[in-house]
Amino acid sequence: MCGSLFFKHRFHLTGVAASLLAALFLLLNCVWASTTKVWYLEMESASGGVYRVWISADHARIDNANFGYSLFASKEKKGWSILASRKDSREQCRTSLKGFCDEYARLLKAGSVLDLNKPSKTIGLKFDQGALLGYSGNKCVFAGEQRAKDIFMTGEKPEKTDRYEVVYANMPVPPELAGLTCVLVNMPRLGGCVLQAHEYFADGRRCWIVRNRKLEILSDNVQVSALFRPPAGFKDIGKLERRFLFKSVSGIMDDMAESLGHR
């Protein structure tokens, strides 16, 4: 009888242990899945064209066909870094992520682009469909007439702007990478990934400044991991300089930067 009871208890304990191991395995799988989630965005800017963005908790890649460059962001011992590459010249160069964002933002402000400051109103959002189902975000309202002086200003009186509205999503990615996506399309870094931005004129008309063409979660991790690897065999030319990104319009960009003392 005692042997029978021992066997039963032992069998029961073995079953409990197996169940705990299975639960632990599922938990670890969930944690792994959440940390390796990769988002794909297609962002269109009225000034910079289409940006194809792949972003995760550890890496980001941004391709811009208009200017012909790719950016690869990754975290290293000294912090986040950027590697920029161009297929046309088969060259690459590097800089810190913070240095890139600060320089890029200063350059964009050189020519008739938004200079949005603190929002006058922030409205909380809850997304209920698509890849953002269950995630939160914000709609930020900014006062009108926050444009930098246009160095190409004509004699025509500019239209009066009533307000700007910018929608962000609080996606599970590092704020540094979320900020990178905002800087590229000339939006303020408010902690989330920008989805859309509109300008509302005093007469009631609206025009888009940034719009989201696609947003999805990628599931093929083998294929995705290859996306974050910079191309092999490119010549390393050292530190990233502004003209590397804008070779096709380098003269215009340099003139704008020089006019503001950012040469």
C-alpha positions as YAML, in Angstrom:
chain: A
units: angstrom
residues:
- id: 1
  name: MET
  ca: [0.00, 0.00, 0.00]
- id: 2
  name: CYS
  ca: [2.75, 2.43, 0.99]
- id: 3
  name: GLY
  ca: [4.66, 1.65, -2.20]
- id: 4
  name: SER
  ca: [1.54, 2.27, -4.22]
- id: 5
  name: LEU
  ca: [0.96, 5.63, -2.54]
- id: 6
  name: PHE
  ca: [4.59, 6.62, -3.08]
- id: 7
  name: PHE
  ca: [4.32, 5.77, -6.75]
- id: 8
  name: LYS
  ca: [1.15, 7.81, -7.06]
- id: 9
  name: HIS
  ca: [2.67, 10.82, -5.31]
- id: 10
  name: ARG
  ca: [5.85, 10.49, -7.33]
- id: 11
  name: PHE
  ca: [3.88, 10.33, -10.55]
- id: 12
  name: HIS
  ca: [1.89, 13.37, -9.45]
- id: 13
  name: LEU
  ca: [5.04, 15.36, -8.65]
- id: 14
  name: THR
  ca: [6.59, 14.39, -11.97]
- id: 15
  name: GLY
  ca: [3.46, 15.63, -13.74]
- id: 16
  name: VAL
  ca: [3.57, 18.93, -11.83]
- id: 17
  name: ALA
  ca: [7.26, 19.39, -12.68]
- id: 18
  name: ALA
  ca: [6.53, 18.73, -16.35]
- id: 19
  name: SER
  ca: [3.70, 21.25, -16.29]
- id: 20
  name: LEU
  ca: [5.92, 23.86, -14.65]
- id: 21
  name: LEU
  ca: [8.65, 23.26, -17.23]
- id: 22
  name: ALA
  ca: [6.12, 23.58, -20.04]
- id: 23
  name: ALA
  ca: [4.79, 26.85, -18.56]
- id: 24
  name: LEU
  ca: [8.34, 28.17, -18.18]
- id: 25
  name: PHE
  ca: [9.09, 27.25, -21.79]
- id: 26
  name: LEU
  ca: [5.98, 29.11, -22.98]
- id: 27
  name: LEU
  ca: [6.89, 32.12, -20.84]
- id: 28
  name: LEU
  ca: [10.41, 32.24, -22.22]
- id: 29
  name: ASN
  ca: [9.00, 31.90, -25.72]
- id: 30
  name: CYS
  ca: [6.71, 34.87, -25.10]
- id: 31
  name: VAL
  ca: [9.58, 36.97, -23.73]
- id: 32
  name: TRP
  ca: [11.77, 36.03, -26.70]
- id: 33
  name: ALA
  ca: [9.00, 36.83, -29.15]
- id: 34
  name: SER
  ca: [8.37, 40.23, -27.56]
- id: 35
  name: THR
  ca: [12.05, 41.19, -27.60]
- id: 36
  name: THR
  ca: [12.57, 40.10, -31.21]
- id: 37
  name: LYS
  ca: [9.45, 41.74, -32.65]
- id: 38
  name: VAL
  ca: [10.32, 43.60, -35.84]
- id: 39
  name: TRP
  ca: [8.14, 46.38, -37.21]
- id: 40
  name: TYR
  ca: [8.07, 47.50, -40.83]
- id: 41
  name: LEU
  ca: [6.91, 51.02, -41.64]
- id: 42
  name: GLU
  ca: [6.65, 52.97, -44.86]
- id: 43
  name: MET
  ca: [6.67, 56.66, -43.99]
- id: 44
  name: GLU
  ca: [6.16, 59.31, -46.64]
- id: 45
  name: SER
  ca: [7.37, 62.84, -46.02]
- id: 46
  name: ALA
  ca: [6.28, 65.75, -48.20]
- id: 47
  name: SER
  ca: [9.88, 66.97, -48.21]
- id: 48
  name: GLY
  ca: [11.94, 63.75, -48.16]
- id: 49
  name: GLY
  ca: [9.88, 61.17, -50.03]
- id: 50
  name: VAL
  ca: [9.37, 57.58, -48.84]
- id: 51
  name: TYR
  ca: [11.33, 56.10, -45.94]
- id: 52
  name: ARG
  ca: [11.25, 52.31, -45.58]
- id: 53
  name: VAL
  ca: [11.87, 51.50, -41.91]
- id: 54
  name: TRP
  ca: [12.62, 48.21, -40.13]
- id: 55
  name: ILE
  ca: [12.84, 48.62, -36.37]
- id: 56
  name: SER
  ca: [13.17, 46.36, -33.33]
- id: 57
  name: ALA
  ca: [14.36, 46.58, -29.72]
- id: 58
  name: ASP
  ca: [18.00, 46.24, -30.82]
- id: 59
  name: HIS
  ca: [18.33, 47.53, -34.37]
- id: 60
  name: ALA
  ca: [16.87, 49.80, -37.02]
- id: 61
  name: ARG
  ca: [17.32, 50.14, -40.74]
- id: 62
  name: ILE
  ca: [16.05, 53.01, -42.88]
- id: 63
  name: ASP
  ca: [16.19, 53.15, -46.69]
- id: 64
  name: ASN
  ca: [15.50, 56.31, -48.65]
- id: 65
  name: ALA
  ca: [15.43, 55.77, -52.42]
- id: 66
  name: ASN
  ca: [15.08, 59.50, -53.18]
- id: 67
  name: PHE
  ca: [18.49, 60.27, -51.71]
- id: 68
  name: GLY
  ca: [19.98, 56.82, -52.29]
- id: 69
  name: TYR
  ca: [21.19, 55.94, -48.80]
- id: 70
  name: SER
  ca: [20.56, 53.29, -46.14]
- id: 71
  name: LEU
  ca: [21.01, 53.77, -42.39]
- id: 72
  name: PHE
  ca: [21.79, 50.95, -39.95]
- id: 73
  name: ALA
  ca: [21.39, 51.76, -36.24]
- id: 74
  name: SER
  ca: [22.67, 49.42, -33.53]
- id: 75
  name: LYS
  ca: [23.61, 49.59, -29.86]
- id: 76
  name: GLU
  ca: [27.28, 49.27, -28.96]
- id: 77
  name: LYS
  ca: [29.28, 49.57, -25.73]
- id: 78
  name: LYS
  ca: [29.56, 53.36, -26.10]
- id: 79
  name: GLY
  ca: [25.90, 53.78, -27.03]
- id: 80
  name: TRP
  ca: [23.79, 53.83, -30.18]
- id: 81
  name: SER
  ca: [25.61, 54.26, -33.48]
- id: 82
  name: ILE
  ca: [24.69, 54.81, -37.13]
- id: 83
  name: LEU
  ca: [26.29, 53.25, -40.17]
- id: 84
  name: ALA
  ca: [25.29, 54.90, -43.46]
- id: 85
  name: SER
  ca: [25.86, 53.25, -46.84]
- id: 86
  name: ARG
  ca: [25.33, 54.09, -50.51]
- id: 87
  name: LYS
  ca: [24.97, 51.45, -53.21]
- id: 88
  name: ASP
  ca: [25.84, 53.89, -56.00]
- id: 89
  name: SER
  ca: [29.36, 54.52, -54.68]
- id: 90
  name: ARG
  ca: [29.68, 51.34, -52.57]
- id: 91
  name: GLU
  ca: [30.82, 53.41, -49.60]
- id: 92
  name: GLN
  ca: [29.92, 53.49, -45.94]
- id: 93
  name: CYS
  ca: [30.66, 55.69, -42.91]
- id: 94
  name: ARG
  ca: [29.72, 55.96, -39.24]
- id: 95
  name: THR
  ca: [28.68, 58.35, -36.48]
- id: 96
  name: SER
  ca: [26.82, 58.31, -33.18]
- id: 97
  name: LEU
  ca: [23.03, 58.18, -33.30]
- id: 98
  name: LYS
  ca: [22.74, 61.32, -31.17]
- id: 99
  name: GLY
  ca: [25.22, 63.20, -33.35]
- id: 100
  name: PHE
  ca: [23.35, 62.16, -36.48]
- id: 101
  name: CYS
  ca: [19.94, 63.25, -35.17]
- id: 102
  name: ASP
  ca: [21.20, 66.60, -33.90]
- id: 103
  name: GLU
  ca: [22.99, 67.43, -37.17]
- id: 104
  name: TYR
  ca: [20.12, 66.21, -39.35]
- id: 105
  name: ALA
  ca: [17.58, 68.26, -37.41]
- id: 106
  name: ARG
  ca: [19.70, 71.44, -37.68]
- id: 107
  name: LEU
  ca: [20.09, 70.93, -41.41]
- id: 108
  name: LEU
  ca: [16.38, 70.46, -42.06]
- id: 109
  name: LYS
  ca: [15.52, 73.61, -40.14]
- id: 110
  name: ALA
  ca: [17.61, 75.55, -42.65]
- id: 111
  name: GLY
  ca: [14.90, 75.61, -45.30]
- id: 112
  name: SER
  ca: [11.16, 76.22, -44.82]
- id: 113
  name: VAL
  ca: [10.51, 73.24, -42.58]
- id: 114
  name: LEU
  ca: [8.51, 72.92, -39.40]
- id: 115
  name: ASP
  ca: [10.04, 74.04, -36.16]
- id: 116
  name: LEU
  ca: [7.43, 72.63, -33.81]
- id: 117
  name: ASN
  ca: [7.89, 73.34, -30.15]
- id: 118
  name: LYS
  ca: [5.93, 72.10, -27.15]
- id: 119
  name: PRO
  ca: [2.41, 70.96, -28.11]
- id: 120
  name: SER
  ca: [-0.48, 73.09, -26.90]
- id: 121
  name: LYS
  ca: [-2.62, 69.98, -26.39]
- id: 122
  name: THR
  ca: [-1.97, 66.24, -26.16]
- id: 123
  name: ILE
  ca: [-4.82, 63.74, -26.62]
- id: 124
  name: GLY
  ca: [-4.34, 60.10, -25.63]
- id: 125
  name: LEU
  ca: [-5.19, 57.47, -28.24]
- id: 126
  name: LYS
  ca: [-5.89, 53.73, -28.15]
- id: 127
  name: PHE
  ca: [-5.44, 51.87, -31.44]
- id: 128
  name: ASP
  ca: [-8.06, 49.21, -32.14]
- id: 129
  name: GLN
  ca: [-6.99, 47.58, -35.39]
- id: 130
  name: GLY
  ca: [-4.09, 46.34, -37.51]
- id: 131
  name: ALA
  ca: [-0.55, 45.92, -36.22]
- id: 132
  name: LEU
  ca: [-1.15, 48.55, -33.51]
- id: 133
  name: LEU
  ca: [-4.12, 46.73, -31.97]
- id: 134
  name: GLY
  ca: [-3.97, 47.27, -28.20]
- id: 135
  name: TYR
  ca: [-1.19, 49.86, -28.31]
- id: 136
  name: SER
  ca: [-1.54, 53.46, -27.17]
- id: 137
  name: GLY
  ca: [-0.43, 56.71, -28.71]
- id: 138
  name: ASN
  ca: [-0.96, 60.45, -28.72]
- id: 139
  name: LYS
  ca: [-2.30, 63.15, -30.99]
- id: 140
  name: CYS
  ca: [-0.29, 66.32, -30.38]
- id: 141
  name: VAL
  ca: [-1.70, 69.68, -31.42]
- id: 142
  name: PHE
  ca: [0.76, 72.50, -32.14]
- id: 143
  name: ALA
  ca: [0.00, 76.17, -32.68]
- id: 144
  name: GLY
  ca: [0.16, 77.43, -36.26]
- id: 145
  name: GLU
  ca: [2.85, 79.57, -37.89]
- id: 146
  name: GLN
  ca: [5.80, 77.58, -36.57]
- id: 147
  name: ARG
  ca: [7.78, 77.48, -39.79]
- id: 148
  name: ALA
  ca: [11.43, 78.39, -39.98]
- id: 149
  name: LYS
  ca: [12.25, 81.29, -42.31]
- id: 150
  name: ASP
  ca: [12.28, 80.10, -45.90]
- id: 151
  name: ILE
  ca: [15.51, 81.06, -47.65]
- id: 152
  name: PHE
  ca: [13.66, 80.62, -50.95]
- id: 153
  name: MET
  ca: [10.76, 82.87, -49.85]
- id: 154
  name: THR
  ca: [8.93, 84.59, -52.71]
- id: 155
  name: GLY
  ca: [7.07, 87.87, -52.58]
- id: 156
  name: GLU
  ca: [3.74, 86.06, -52.27]
- id: 157
  name: LYS
  ca: [2.15, 86.28, -48.82]
- id: 158
  name: PRO
  ca: [2.17, 82.84, -47.16]
- id: 159
  name: GLU
  ca: [-1.10, 81.18, -46.20]
- id: 160
  name: LYS
  ca: [-2.13, 81.44, -42.55]
- id: 161
  name: THR
  ca: [-1.87, 78.19, -40.62]
- id: 162
  name: ASP
  ca: [-4.32, 77.50, -37.80]
- id: 163
  name: ARG
  ca: [-2.61, 74.44, -36.28]
- id: 164
  name: TYR
  ca: [-0.58, 71.29, -36.84]
- id: 165
  name: GLU
  ca: [-1.67, 67.84, -35.66]
- id: 166
  name: VAL
  ca: [0.83, 65.00, -35.25]
- id: 167
  name: VAL
  ca: [-0.08, 61.41, -34.34]
- id: 168
  name: TYR
  ca: [2.46, 59.16, -32.58]
- id: 169
  name: ALA
  ca: [2.33, 55.49, -31.60]
- id: 170
  name: ASN
  ca: [3.93, 54.15, -28.43]
- id: 171
  name: MET
  ca: [5.54, 51.13, -30.03]
- id: 172
  name: PRO
  ca: [7.79, 48.80, -27.96]
- id: 173
  name: VAL
  ca: [11.08, 50.13, -29.37]
- id: 174
  name: PRO
  ca: [13.85, 52.19, -27.69]
- id: 175
  name: PRO
  ca: [13.16, 55.94, -27.56]
- id: 176
  name: GLU
  ca: [16.43, 56.57, -29.42]
- id: 177
  name: LEU
  ca: [15.15, 54.61, -32.43]
- id: 178
  name: ALA
  ca: [11.69, 56.12, -32.23]
- id: 179
  name: GLY
  ca: [13.35, 59.53, -32.18]
- id: 180
  name: LEU
  ca: [15.36, 58.67, -35.29]
- id: 181
  name: THR
  ca: [12.18, 57.99, -37.28]
- id: 182
  name: CYS
  ca: [10.81, 61.38, -36.17]
- id: 183
  name: VAL
  ca: [13.94, 63.36, -37.02]
- id: 184
  name: LEU
  ca: [14.11, 61.94, -40.55]
- id: 185
  name: VAL
  ca: [10.66, 63.33, -41.37]
- id: 186
  name: ASN
  ca: [11.31, 66.57, -39.45]
- id: 187
  name: MET
  ca: [9.03, 65.90, -36.51]
- id: 188
  name: PRO
  ca: [9.77, 66.58, -32.82]
- id: 189
  name: ARG
  ca: [11.00, 63.69, -30.67]
- id: 190
  name: LEU
  ca: [8.13, 63.05, -28.24]
- id: 191
  name: GLY
  ca: [8.91, 59.44, -27.33]
- id: 192
  name: GLY
  ca: [6.87, 57.61, -29.98]
- id: 193
  name: CYS
  ca: [7.01, 56.76, -33.68]
- id: 194
  name: VAL
  ca: [5.29, 59.32, -35.85]
- id: 195
  name: LEU
  ca: [2.43, 58.00, -37.99]
- id: 196
  name: GLN
  ca: [1.01, 61.13, -39.57]
- id: 197
  name: ALA
  ca: [1.18, 64.91, -39.46]
- id: 198
  name: HIS
  ca: [-1.22, 67.43, -40.99]
- id: 199
  name: GLU
  ca: [-1.29, 71.18, -41.41]
- id: 200
  name: TYR
  ca: [-4.68, 72.88, -40.96]
- id: 201
  name: PHE
  ca: [-5.10, 76.25, -42.63]
- id: 202
  name: ALA
  ca: [-7.21, 79.08, -41.28]
- id: 203
  name: ASP
  ca: [-9.75, 78.65, -44.10]
- id: 204
  name: GLY
  ca: [-10.42, 75.02, -43.05]
- id: 205
  name: ARG
  ca: [-8.28, 73.24, -45.64]
- id: 206
  name: ARG
  ca: [-5.90, 70.46, -44.60]
- id: 207
  name: CYS
  ca: [-2.72, 69.06, -46.17]
- id: 208
  name: TRP
  ca: [-0.54, 66.16, -45.10]
- id: 209
  name: ILE
  ca: [3.09, 66.60, -44.07]
- id: 210
  name: VAL
  ca: [3.81, 63.00, -43.09]
- id: 211
  name: ARG
  ca: [1.69, 59.96, -43.82]
- id: 212
  name: ASN
  ca: [2.02, 56.27, -43.09]
- id: 213
  name: ARG
  ca: [1.74, 54.04, -46.16]
- id: 214
  name: LYS
  ca: [2.23, 50.70, -44.41]
- id: 215
  name: LEU
  ca: [2.70, 49.35, -40.88]
- id: 216
  name: GLU
  ca: [3.07, 45.67, -40.07]
- id: 217
  name: ILE
  ca: [4.90, 43.18, -37.86]
- id: 218
  name: LEU
  ca: [7.32, 40.86, -39.63]
- id: 219
  name: SER
  ca: [7.41, 37.20, -38.62]
- id: 220
  name: ASP
  ca: [10.25, 35.66, -40.65]
- id: 221
  name: ASN
  ca: [13.08, 36.24, -38.18]
- id: 222
  name: VAL
  ca: [15.72, 34.54, -40.35]
- id: 223
  name: GLN
  ca: [15.03, 36.87, -43.23]
- id: 224
  name: VAL
  ca: [14.63, 39.89, -40.95]
- id: 225
  name: SER
  ca: [17.98, 39.38, -39.22]
- id: 226
  name: ALA
  ca: [19.68, 39.71, -42.60]
- id: 227
  name: LEU
  ca: [18.00, 43.10, -43.12]
- id: 228
  name: PHE
  ca: [19.93, 44.58, -40.21]
- id: 229
  name: ARG
  ca: [23.33, 43.51, -41.57]
- id: 230
  name: PRO
  ca: [25.09, 46.29, -43.53]
- id: 231
  name: PRO
  ca: [26.21, 45.29, -47.04]
- id: 232
  name: ALA
  ca: [29.61, 43.61, -47.26]
- id: 233
  name: GLY
  ca: [32.55, 44.86, -49.33]
- id: 234
  name: PHE
  ca: [31.78, 48.58, -49.15]
- id: 235
  name: LYS
  ca: [34.66, 51.03, -48.67]
- id: 236
  name: ASP
  ca: [34.75, 52.61, -45.21]
- id: 237
  name: ILE
  ca: [35.37, 56.36, -45.57]
- id: 238
  name: GLY
  ca: [35.37, 57.23, -41.86]
- id: 239
  name: LYS
  ca: [33.02, 59.62, -40.10]
- id: 240
  name: LEU
  ca: [29.65, 60.41, -41.63]
- id: 241
  name: GLU
  ca: [29.40, 63.87, -43.18]
- id: 242
  name: ARG
  ca: [26.26, 65.62, -44.37]
- id: 243
  name: ARG
  ca: [27.11, 65.55, -48.08]
- id: 244
  name: PHE
  ca: [27.31, 61.74, -48.00]
- id: 245
  name: LEU
  ca: [23.53, 61.48, -47.51]
- id: 246
  name: PHE
  ca: [22.60, 64.18, -50.00]
- id: 247
  name: LYS
  ca: [25.03, 63.67, -52.87]
- id: 248
  name: SER
  ca: [22.30, 64.22, -55.46]
- id: 249
  name: VAL
  ca: [21.36, 67.59, -53.92]
- id: 250
  name: SER
  ca: [24.56, 68.34, -52.01]
- id: 251
  name: GLY
  ca: [24.96, 71.85, -53.42]
- id: 252
  name: ILE
  ca: [21.52, 72.96, -52.27]
- id: 253
  name: MET
  ca: [21.88, 71.38, -48.83]
- id: 254
  name: ASP
  ca: [25.33, 72.86, -48.28]
- id: 255
  name: ASP
  ca: [24.11, 76.32, -49.25]
- id: 256
  name: MET
  ca: [21.25, 76.08, -46.76]
- id: 257
  name: ALA
  ca: [23.55, 74.87, -43.98]
- id: 258
  name: GLU
  ca: [26.11, 77.58, -44.72]
- id: 259
  name: SER
  ca: [23.46, 80.29, -44.54]
- id: 260
  name: LEU
  ca: [22.74, 79.28, -40.94]
- id: 261
  name: GLY
  ca: [26.37, 78.82, -39.97]
- id: 262
  name: HIS
  ca: [26.28, 75.00, -39.85]
- id: 263
  name: ARG
  ca: [28.90, 74.40, -42.53]
...
